[in-house]
Every structure is written in C-alpha cells, then in structure tokens.
Amino acid sequence: MNWGLVEDPVTLAERQKVASTCVAELNLPMPAVVDKLDDKVNQAYQGWPDRLYLVGKDGKLTYAGGRGPFFFSCDELEISIKKTLGQSK
C-alpha cells in the first residue's frame, strides 16, 4: 500500500475508516480503538510521542510505560502481558 500522507479526519466516520485501513493493511492481530474527535482519550493517556499501555479485558489499565522511546521498557510490558494472561515470567 502507498501510505503517503493522511489528512486529519474531520468526522468520526473518516477517523474509523483510517483506523480500519491501518488494521487491515498492517495485519494487526489486536483490536483497535478509535478516539472520538474531541481526543479526550489521547489527552488522558498523553500518548505523544510514544507510550506503551496494556489494558486488561476488564478495561482496567495493567501497565503504563513512561514517555518513549527512552522511558518505557518492552521487557516490563512483556512481563505485564504474561502476568495479565496468568503466565509465569
């Protein structure tokens, strides 16, 4: 796919279409969640520049990494994933 630039969506439907295209083209094996146009979730999680979060099936946050790419740990996230899934380290 030729990604090029993506215009900032002005409707929720446009934002959902961009997300659906990314999930399909990148073959992402996980669900994607789309923030509403008010960007409240983005503001609450402060996901810029990079952040790693793990949200359990119950909707509760089980891991929150520091600002990336220098202040989060992929190893810590992996441990949290295994713990959340009930697996040993």
Biopython code that builds the backbone (N, CA, C, O; Angstrom):
import numpy as np
from Bio.PDB.StructureBuilder import StructureBuilder

atoms = [
    (1, "MET", "N", (0.841, -1.183, 0.000)),
    (1, "MET", "CA", (0.000, 0.000, 0.000)),
    (1, "MET", "C", (0.878, 1.235, 0.000)),
    (1, "MET", "O", (1.916, 1.266, 0.661)),
    (2, "ASN", "N", (0.478, 2.224, -0.717)),
    (2, "ASN", "CA", (1.165, 3.509, -0.723)),
    (2, "ASN", "C", (0.530, 4.374, 0.349)),
    (2, "ASN", "O", (-0.572, 4.887, 0.157)),
    (3, "TRP", "N", (1.223, 4.548, 1.498)),
    (3, "TRP", "CA", (0.631, 5.247, 2.630)),
    (3, "TRP", "C", (0.546, 6.739, 2.406)),
    (3, "TRP", "O", (-0.511, 7.330, 2.623)),
    (4, "GLY", "N", (1.628, 7.367, 1.978)),
    (4, "GLY", "CA", (1.581, 8.811, 1.773)),
    (4, "GLY", "C", (1.116, 9.537, 3.021)),
    (4, "GLY", "O", (1.249, 9.033, 4.136)),
    (5, "LEU", "N", (0.576, 10.709, 2.822)),
    (5, "LEU", "CA", (0.069, 11.499, 3.936)),
    (5, "LEU", "C", (-1.408, 11.210, 4.145)),
    (5, "LEU", "O", (-2.146, 10.973, 3.188)),
    (6, "VAL", "N", (-1.828, 11.231, 5.382)),
    (6, "VAL", "CA", (-3.234, 11.037, 5.712)),
    (6, "VAL", "C", (-3.755, 12.358, 6.256)),
    (6, "VAL", "O", (-3.222, 12.899, 7.225)),
    (7, "GLU", "N", (-4.787, 12.862, 5.630)),
    (7, "GLU", "CA", (-5.411, 14.095, 6.113)),
    (7, "GLU", "C", (-6.032, 13.847, 7.482)),
    (7, "GLU", "O", (-6.540, 12.757, 7.743)),
    (8, "ASP", "N", (-5.996, 14.837, 8.348)),
    (8, "ASP", "CA", (-6.613, 14.708, 9.658)),
    (8, "ASP", "C", (-8.118, 14.574, 9.458)),
    (8, "ASP", "O", (-8.749, 15.476, 8.906)),
    (9, "PRO", "N", (-8.704, 13.454, 9.900)),
    (9, "PRO", "CA", (-10.139, 13.253, 9.710)),
    (9, "PRO", "C", (-10.965, 14.346, 10.390)),
    (9, "PRO", "O", (-10.623, 14.821, 11.473)),
    (10, "VAL", "N", (-12.042, 14.727, 9.740)),
    (10, "VAL", "CA", (-12.913, 15.762, 10.312)),
    (10, "VAL", "C", (-14.228, 15.174, 10.831)),
    (10, "VAL", "O", (-15.027, 15.872, 11.454)),
    (11, "THR", "N", (-14.439, 13.885, 10.568)),
    (11, "THR", "CA", (-15.622, 13.209, 11.111)),
    (11, "THR", "C", (-15.169, 11.909, 11.771)),
    (11, "THR", "O", (-14.094, 11.392, 11.468)),
    (12, "LEU", "N", (-15.989, 11.390, 12.665)),
    (12, "LEU", "CA", (-15.671, 10.125, 13.314)),
    (12, "LEU", "C", (-15.628, 8.999, 12.284)),
    (12, "LEU", "O", (-14.788, 8.104, 12.387)),
    (13, "ALA", "N", (-16.506, 9.029, 11.307)),
    (13, "ALA", "CA", (-16.519, 8.005, 10.254)),
    (13, "ALA", "C", (-15.199, 7.991, 9.483)),
    (13, "ALA", "O", (-14.679, 6.920, 9.166)),
    (14, "GLU", "N", (-14.656, 9.169, 9.179)),
    (14, "GLU", "CA", (-13.363, 9.241, 8.487)),
    (14, "GLU", "C", (-12.255, 8.678, 9.359)),
    (14, "GLU", "O", (-11.382, 7.961, 8.871)),
    (15, "ARG", "N", (-12.286, 8.999, 10.651)),
    (15, "ARG", "CA", (-11.266, 8.506, 11.575)),
    (15, "ARG", "C", (-11.339, 6.978, 11.672)),
    (15, "ARG", "O", (-10.308, 6.306, 11.694)),
    (16, "GLN", "N", (-12.550, 6.438, 11.731)),
    (16, "GLN", "CA", (-12.729, 4.989, 11.802)),
    (16, "GLN", "C", (-12.249, 4.316, 10.522)),
    (16, "GLN", "O", (-11.689, 3.221, 10.570)),
    (17, "LYS", "N", (-12.463, 4.955, 9.387)),
    (17, "LYS", "CA", (-12.009, 4.386, 8.112)),
    (17, "LYS", "C", (-10.484, 4.324, 8.062)),
    (17, "LYS", "O", (-9.921, 3.326, 7.613)),
    (18, "VAL", "N", (-9.816, 5.379, 8.517)),
    (18, "VAL", "CA", (-8.345, 5.383, 8.546)),
    (18, "VAL", "C", (-7.852, 4.257, 9.455)),
    (18, "VAL", "O", (-6.931, 3.523, 9.096)),
    (19, "ALA", "N", (-8.469, 4.124, 10.638)),
    (19, "ALA", "CA", (-8.064, 3.072, 11.568)),
    (19, "ALA", "C", (-8.299, 1.683, 10.967)),
    (19, "ALA", "O", (-7.446, 0.804, 11.086)),
    (20, "SER", "N", (-9.434, 1.488, 10.333)),
    (20, "SER", "CA", (-9.742, 0.190, 9.709)),
    (20, "SER", "C", (-8.743, -0.146, 8.616)),
    (20, "SER", "O", (-8.316, -1.293, 8.486)),
    (21, "THR", "N", (-8.377, 0.845, 7.841)),
    (21, "THR", "CA", (-7.388, 0.639, 6.776)),
    (21, "THR", "C", (-6.039, 0.245, 7.375)),
    (21, "THR", "O", (-5.381, -0.666, 6.873)),
    (22, "CYS", "N", (-5.626, 0.926, 8.445)),
    (22, "CYS", "CA", (-4.354, 0.604, 9.101)),
    (22, "CYS", "C", (-4.378, -0.821, 9.650)),
    (22, "CYS", "O", (-3.421, -1.571, 9.458)),
    (23, "VAL", "N", (-5.450, -1.200, 10.322)),
    (23, "VAL", "CA", (-5.565, -2.543, 10.889)),
    (23, "VAL", "C", (-5.469, -3.583, 9.780)),
    (23, "VAL", "O", (-4.752, -4.574, 9.916)),
    (24, "ALA", "N", (-6.186, -3.362, 8.685)),
    (24, "ALA", "CA", (-6.204, -4.328, 7.584)),
    (24, "ALA", "C", (-4.856, -4.394, 6.864)),
    (24, "ALA", "O", (-4.319, -5.480, 6.644)),
    (25, "GLU", "N", (-4.317, -3.246, 6.501)),
    (25, "GLU", "CA", (-3.078, -3.214, 5.717)),
    (25, "GLU", "C", (-1.855, -3.650, 6.524)),
    (25, "GLU", "O", (-0.920, -4.229, 5.970)),
    (26, "LEU", "N", (-1.861, -3.376, 7.823)),
    (26, "LEU", "CA", (-0.737, -3.772, 8.670)),
    (26, "LEU", "C", (-0.945, -5.150, 9.296)),
    (26, "LEU", "O", (-0.088, -5.653, 10.022)),
    (27, "ASN", "N", (-2.106, -5.753, 8.998)),
    (27, "ASN", "CA", (-2.434, -7.084, 9.502)),
    (27, "ASN", "C", (-2.261, -7.152, 11.024)),
    (27, "ASN", "O", (-1.628, -8.071, 11.545)),
    (28, "LEU", "N", (-2.829, -6.172, 11.722)),
    (28, "LEU", "CA", (-2.691, -6.105, 13.170)),
    (28, "LEU", "C", (-3.543, -7.184, 13.832)),
    (28, "LEU", "O", (-4.732, -7.302, 13.535)),
    (29, "PRO", "N", (-2.945, -7.974, 14.727)),
    (29, "PRO", "CA", (-3.676, -9.085, 15.351)),
    (29, "PRO", "C", (-4.397, -8.693, 16.639)),
    (29, "PRO", "O", (-4.699, -9.553, 17.467)),
    (30, "MET", "N", (-4.671, -7.410, 16.810)),
    (30, "MET", "CA", (-5.310, -6.946, 18.040)),
    (30, "MET", "C", (-6.390, -5.947, 17.695)),
    (30, "MET", "O", (-6.367, -5.339, 16.624)),
    (31, "PRO", "N", (-7.332, -5.778, 18.595)),
    (31, "PRO", "CA", (-8.385, -4.792, 18.315)),
    (31, "PRO", "C", (-7.827, -3.374, 18.344)),
    (31, "PRO", "O", (-6.883, -3.080, 19.077)),
    (32, "ALA", "N", (-8.412, -2.518, 17.553)),
    (32, "ALA", "CA", (-8.041, -1.105, 17.535)),
    (32, "ALA", "C", (-9.194, -0.303, 18.125)),
    (32, "ALA", "O", (-10.363, -0.606, 17.887)),
    (33, "VAL", "N", (-8.856, 0.703, 18.883)),
    (33, "VAL", "CA", (-9.853, 1.583, 19.488)),
    (33, "VAL", "C", (-9.642, 2.967, 18.901)),
    (33, "VAL", "O", (-8.511, 3.439, 18.794)),
    (34, "VAL", "N", (-10.726, 3.608, 18.524)),
    (34, "VAL", "CA", (-10.649, 4.919, 17.881)),
    (34, "VAL", "C", (-11.173, 5.979, 18.835)),
    (34, "VAL", "O", (-12.297, 5.892, 19.330)),
    (35, "ASP", "N", (-10.348, 6.972, 19.080)),
    (35, "ASP", "CA", (-10.744, 8.089, 19.932)),
    (35, "ASP", "C", (-11.764, 8.948, 19.195)),
    (35, "ASP", "O", (-11.727, 9.054, 17.969)),
    (36, "LYS", "N", (-12.671, 9.559, 19.944)),
    (36, "LYS", "CA", (-13.621, 10.485, 19.333)),
    (36, "LYS", "C", (-12.877, 11.749, 18.901)),
    (36, "LYS", "O", (-11.708, 11.934, 19.239)),
    (37, "LEU", "N", (-13.551, 12.601, 18.164)),
    (37, "LEU", "CA", (-12.905, 13.790, 17.630)),
    (37, "LEU", "C", (-12.454, 14.774, 18.708)),
    (37, "LEU", "O", (-11.630, 15.647, 18.437)),
    (38, "ASP", "N", (-12.977, 14.646, 19.916)),
    (38, "ASP", "CA", (-12.549, 15.543, 20.997)),
    (38, "ASP", "C", (-11.183, 15.154, 21.563)),
    (38, "ASP", "O", (-10.601, 15.910, 22.340)),
    (39, "ASP", "N", (-10.667, 13.982, 21.182)),
    (39, "ASP", "CA", (-9.346, 13.483, 21.590)),
    (39, "ASP", "C", (-9.164, 13.367, 23.098)),
    (39, "ASP", "O", (-8.047, 13.498, 23.598)),
    (40, "LYS", "N", (-10.251, 13.123, 23.827)),
    (40, "LYS", "CA", (-10.164, 13.018, 25.286)),
    (40, "LYS", "C", (-9.263, 11.868, 25.739)),
    (40, "LYS", "O", (-8.518, 12.010, 26.708)),
    (41, "VAL", "N", (-9.328, 10.739, 25.047)),
    (41, "VAL", "CA", (-8.503, 9.599, 25.438)),
    (41, "VAL", "C", (-7.031, 9.918, 25.200)),
    (41, "VAL", "O", (-6.189, 9.647, 26.056)),
    (42, "ASN", "N", (-6.722, 10.483, 24.056)),
    (42, "ASN", "CA", (-5.339, 10.873, 23.764)),
    (42, "ASN", "C", (-4.820, 11.836, 24.826)),
    (42, "ASN", "O", (-3.687, 11.697, 25.288)),
    (43, "GLN", "N", (-5.630, 12.801, 25.211)),
    (43, "GLN", "CA", (-5.219, 13.764, 26.224)),
    (43, "GLN", "C", (-5.036, 13.098, 27.587)),
    (43, "GLN", "O", (-4.101, 13.426, 28.317)),
    (44, "ALA", "N", (-5.917, 12.172, 27.930)),
    (44, "ALA", "CA", (-5.828, 11.494, 29.229)),
    (44, "ALA", "C", (-4.596, 10.605, 29.326)),
    (44, "ALA", "O", (-3.949, 10.551, 30.372)),
    (45, "TYR", "N", (-4.270, 9.907, 28.242)),
    (45, "TYR", "CA", (-3.134, 8.990, 28.256)),
    (45, "TYR", "C", (-1.829, 9.667, 27.853)),
    (45, "TYR", "O", (-0.757, 9.086, 28.025)),
    (46, "GLN", "N", (-1.898, 10.863, 27.329)),
    (46, "GLN", "CA", (-0.710, 11.601, 26.894)),
    (46, "GLN", "C", (0.185, 10.713, 26.033)),
    (46, "GLN", "O", (1.363, 10.520, 26.333)),
    (47, "GLY", "N", (-0.390, 10.183, 24.968)),
    (47, "GLY", "CA", (0.289, 9.203, 24.127)),
    (47, "GLY", "C", (1.319, 9.745, 23.163)),
    (47, "GLY", "O", (1.750, 9.012, 22.273)),
    (48, "TRP", "N", (1.729, 10.974, 23.292)),
    (48, "TRP", "CA", (2.713, 11.536, 22.376)),
    (48, "TRP", "C", (4.001, 11.794, 23.113)),
    (48, "TRP", "O", (3.921, 12.339, 24.214)),
    (49, "PRO", "N", (5.188, 11.460, 22.628)),
    (49, "PRO", "CA", (5.438, 10.910, 21.304)),
    (49, "PRO", "C", (5.119, 9.421, 21.209)),
    (49, "PRO", "O", (4.534, 8.996, 20.212)),
    (50, "ASP", "N", (5.474, 8.627, 22.187)),
    (50, "ASP", "CA", (5.171, 7.200, 22.205)),
    (50, "ASP", "C", (4.818, 6.804, 23.623)),
    (50, "ASP", "O", (5.394, 7.316, 24.584)),
    (51, "ARG", "N", (3.887, 5.906, 23.748)),
    (51, "ARG", "CA", (3.561, 5.334, 25.056)),
    (51, "ARG", "C", (3.160, 3.886, 24.861)),
    (51, "ARG", "O", (2.583, 3.518, 23.838)),
    (52, "LEU", "N", (3.471, 3.077, 25.845)),
    (52, "LEU", "CA", (3.022, 1.693, 25.857)),
    (52, "LEU", "C", (2.063, 1.516, 27.021)),
    (52, "LEU", "O", (2.419, 1.770, 28.172)),
    (53, "TYR", "N", (0.853, 1.083, 26.720)),
    (53, "TYR", "CA", (-0.156, 0.807, 27.733)),
    (53, "TYR", "C", (-0.700, -0.590, 27.489)),
    (53, "TYR", "O", (-0.774, -1.058, 26.353)),
    (54, "LEU", "N", (-1.079, -1.244, 28.579)),
    (54, "LEU", "CA", (-1.756, -2.526, 28.469)),
    (54, "LEU", "C", (-3.062, -2.403, 29.230)),
    (54, "LEU", "O", (-3.081, -2.077, 30.417)),
    (55, "VAL", "N", (-4.142, -2.667, 28.535)),
    (55, "VAL", "CA", (-5.474, -2.594, 29.133)),
    (55, "VAL", "C", (-6.027, -4.008, 29.173)),
    (55, "VAL", "O", (-6.088, -4.691, 28.150)),
    (56, "GLY", "N", (-6.430, -4.445, 30.366)),
    (56, "GLY", "CA", (-6.972, -5.787, 30.532)),
    (56, "GLY", "C", (-8.353, -5.921, 29.928)),
    (56, "GLY", "O", (-8.979, -4.926, 29.561)),
    (57, "LYS", "N", (-8.823, -7.144, 29.824)),
    (57, "LYS", "CA", (-10.151, -7.402, 29.275)),
    (57, "LYS", "C", (-11.242, -6.729, 30.084)),
    (57, "LYS", "O", (-12.331, -6.467, 29.575)),
    (58, "ASP", "N", (-10.944, -6.445, 31.366)),
    (58, "ASP", "CA", (-11.915, -5.769, 32.229)),
    (58, "ASP", "C", (-11.907, -4.257, 32.027)),
    (58, "ASP", "O", (-12.663, -3.533, 32.675)),
    (59, "GLY", "N", (-11.044, -3.784, 31.120)),
    (59, "GLY", "CA", (-10.968, -2.358, 30.824)),
    (59, "GLY", "C", (-10.047, -1.583, 31.745)),
    (59, "GLY", "O", (-9.904, -0.371, 31.591)),
    (60, "LYS", "N", (-9.422, -2.254, 32.697)),
    (60, "LYS", "CA", (-8.524, -1.584, 33.634)),
    (60, "LYS", "C", (-7.093, -1.594, 33.107)),
    (60, "LYS", "O", (-6.644, -2.552, 32.477)),
    (61, "LEU", "N", (-6.405, -0.514, 33.381)),
    (61, "LEU", "CA", (-5.016, -0.364, 32.969)),
    (61, "LEU", "C", (-4.136, -1.273, 33.804)),
    (61, "LEU", "O", (-4.161, -1.202, 35.032)),
    (62, "THR", "N", (-3.350, -2.133, 33.148)),
    (62, "THR", "CA", (-2.464, -3.037, 33.880)),
    (62, "THR", "C", (-0.991, -2.679, 33.709)),
    (62, "THR", "O", (-0.148, -3.175, 34.457)),
    (63, "TYR", "N", (-0.669, -1.829, 32.740)),
    (63, "TYR", "CA", (0.710, -1.369, 32.554)),
    (63, "TYR", "C", (0.670, 0.001, 31.911)),
    (63, "TYR", "O", (-0.102, 0.241, 30.982)),
    (64, "ALA", "N", (1.506, 0.899, 32.409)),
    (64, "ALA", "CA", (1.674, 2.225, 31.818)),
    (64, "ALA", "C", (3.163, 2.531, 31.771)),
    (64, "ALA", "O", (3.802, 2.701, 32.809)),
    (65, "GLY", "N", (3.708, 2.599, 30.571)),
    (65, "GLY", "CA", (5.122, 2.912, 30.420)),
    (65, "GLY", "C", (5.353, 4.412, 30.428)),
    (65, "GLY", "O", (4.419, 5.199, 30.275)),
    (66, "GLY", "N", (6.590, 4.794, 30.606)),
    (66, "GLY", "CA", (6.958, 6.201, 30.549)),
    (66, "GLY", "C", (6.972, 6.694, 29.114)),
    (66, "GLY", "O", (6.745, 5.924, 28.181)),
    (67, "ARG", "N", (7.240, 7.983, 28.942)),
    (67, "ARG", "CA", (7.288, 8.543, 27.588)),
    (67, "ARG", "C", (8.394, 7.879, 26.788)),
    (67, "ARG", "O", (9.514, 7.697, 27.265)),
    (68, "GLY", "N", (8.054, 7.528, 25.572)),
    (68, "GLY", "CA", (9.009, 6.844, 24.714)),
    (68, "GLY", "C", (9.781, 7.810, 23.853)),
    (68, "GLY", "O", (9.485, 9.004, 23.805)),
    (69, "PRO", "N", (10.749, 7.292, 23.195)),
    (69, "PRO", "CA", (11.125, 5.878, 23.235)),
    (69, "PRO", "C", (12.139, 5.543, 24.334)),
    (69, "PRO", "O", (12.566, 4.393, 24.433)),
    (70, "PHE", "N", (12.530, 6.506, 25.151)),
    (70, "PHE", "CA", (13.593, 6.262, 26.113)),
    (70, "PHE", "C", (13.130, 5.872, 27.509)),
    (70, "PHE", "O", (13.931, 5.359, 28.290)),
    (71, "PHE", "N", (11.877, 6.095, 27.846)),
    (71, "PHE", "CA", (11.441, 5.882, 29.218)),
    (71, "PHE", "C", (10.353, 4.827, 29.366)),
    (71, "PHE", "O", (9.606, 4.832, 30.345)),
    (72, "PHE", "N", (10.265, 3.927, 28.398)),
    (72, "PHE", "CA", (9.427, 2.752, 28.611)),
    (72, "PHE", "C", (10.266, 1.519, 28.335)),
    (72, "PHE", "O", (11.309, 1.586, 27.684)),
    (73, "SER", "N", (9.792, 0.396, 28.842)),
    (73, "SER", "CA", (10.547, -0.843, 28.732)),
    (73, "SER", "C", (9.684, -1.926, 28.107)),
    (73, "SER", "O", (8.645, -2.303, 28.649)),
    (74, "CYS", "N", (10.126, -2.415, 26.971)),
    (74, "CYS", "CA", (9.403, -3.512, 26.317)),
    (74, "CYS", "C", (9.448, -4.764, 27.192)),
    (74, "CYS", "O", (8.503, -5.553, 27.193)),
    (75, "ASP", "N", (10.543, -4.950, 27.935)),
    (75, "ASP", "CA", (10.640, -6.106, 28.826)),
    (75, "ASP", "C", (9.592, -6.023, 29.934)),
    (75, "ASP", "O", (8.947, -7.021, 30.256)),
    (76, "GLU", "N", (9.419, -4.828, 30.520)),
    (76, "GLU", "CA", (8.404, -4.650, 31.557)),
    (76, "GLU", "C", (7.006, -4.905, 30.996)),
    (76, "GLU", "O", (6.167, -5.516, 31.658)),
    (77, "LEU", "N", (6.763, -4.434, 29.777)),
    (77, "LEU", "CA", (5.463, -4.666, 29.145)),
    (77, "LEU", "C", (5.236, -6.163, 28.938)),
    (77, "LEU", "O", (4.143, -6.665, 29.197)),
    (78, "GLU", "N", (6.249, -6.869, 28.479)),
    (78, "GLU", "CA", (6.121, -8.314, 28.265)),
    (78, "GLU", "C", (5.790, -9.029, 29.575)),
    (78, "GLU", "O", (4.930, -9.910, 29.598)),
    (79, "ILE", "N", (6.462, -8.659, 30.660)),
    (79, "ILE", "CA", (6.186, -9.258, 31.967)),
    (79, "ILE", "C", (4.739, -8.991, 32.367)),
    (79, "ILE", "O", (4.054, -9.880, 32.872)),
    (80, "SER", "N", (4.279, -7.767, 32.140)),
    (80, "SER", "CA", (2.907, -7.412, 32.479)),
    (80, "SER", "C", (1.897, -8.195, 31.632)),
    (80, "SER", "O", (0.858, -8.618, 32.139)),
    (81, "ILE", "N", (2.197, -8.384, 30.366)),
    (81, "ILE", "CA", (1.316, -9.176, 29.490)),
    (81, "ILE", "C", (1.206, -10.599, 30.029)),
    (81, "ILE", "O", (0.109, -11.144, 30.152)),
    (82, "LYS", "N", (2.350, -11.193, 30.347)),
    (82, "LYS", "CA", (2.344, -12.571, 30.851)),
    (82, "LYS", "C", (1.594, -12.669, 32.180)),
    (82, "LYS", "O", (0.844, -13.617, 32.408)),
    (83, "LYS", "N", (1.803, -11.683, 33.051)),
    (83, "LYS", "CA", (1.112, -11.676, 34.348)),
    (83, "LYS", "C", (-0.395, -11.537, 34.131)),
    (83, "LYS", "O", (-1.183, -12.225, 34.780)),
    (84, "THR", "N", (-0.793, -10.650, 33.222)),
    (84, "THR", "CA", (-2.210, -10.436, 32.924)),
    (84, "THR", "C", (-2.850, -11.709, 32.368)),
    (84, "THR", "O", (-4.013, -12.004, 32.645)),
    (85, "LEU", "N", (-2.080, -12.453, 31.587)),
    (85, "LEU", "CA", (-2.589, -13.696, 30.997)),
    (85, "LEU", "C", (-2.466, -14.886, 31.941)),
    (85, "LEU", "O", (-2.879, -15.997, 31.609)),
    (86, "GLY", "N", (-1.890, -14.643, 33.132)),
    (86, "GLY", "CA", (-1.749, -15.720, 34.100)),
    (86, "GLY", "C", (-0.592, -16.638, 33.815)),
    (86, "GLY", "O", (-0.574, -17.779, 34.276)),
    (87, "GLN", "N", (0.377, -16.159, 33.060)),
    (87, "GLN", "CA", (1.564, -16.959, 32.744)),
    (87, "GLN", "C", (2.712, -16.537, 33.641)),
    (87, "GLN", "O", (2.733, -15.417, 34.150)),
    (88, "SER", "N", (3.657, -17.428, 33.832)),
    (88, "SER", "CA", (4.827, -17.071, 34.626)),
    (88, "SER", "C", (5.789, -16.258, 33.783)),
    (88, "SER", "O", (5.673, -16.196, 32.559)),
    (89, "LYS", "N", (6.741, -15.637, 34.464)),
    (89, "LYS", "CA", (7.756, -14.815, 33.784)),
    (89, "LYS", "C", (8.578, -15.691, 32.902)),
    (89, "LYS", "O", (9.493, -15.209, 32.233)),
]
sb = StructureBuilder()
sb.init_structure("model")
sb.init_model(0)
sb.init_chain("A")
sb.init_seg("    ")
for serial, (resi, resn, name, xyz) in enumerate(atoms, 1):
    if name == "N":
        sb.init_residue(resn, " ", resi, " ")
    sb.init_atom(name, np.array(xyz, "f"), 0.0, 1.0, " ", f" {name:<3s}", serial, name[0])
structure = sb.get_structure()
